[in-house]
Amino acid sequence: MSELGPSEAASLAARAGLPLPADRHADVAATANHIHSVITVLRELDFDDIAPYRREDHDGAV
């Protein structure tokens, strides 16, 4: 996926019923691009050897 531009961010937000003021388009696009880059890295991680979290395995569980 290519980076989301300010006008695309505004268009997608409006389509979702969240119209943005013009001065927020670039900030929203930058935030969306950052989130996308973090998710991309997380998808590349190999979790096959990691056991799922089990609450009862930890002392002092909430």
Buried (B, 14 or more C-beta within 10 A) or exposed (E): EEEBEBEBBBBBBEEEEEEBEEEBBBEBBBEBBEEEEEEEEEEEEEEEEEEEEEEEEEEEEE
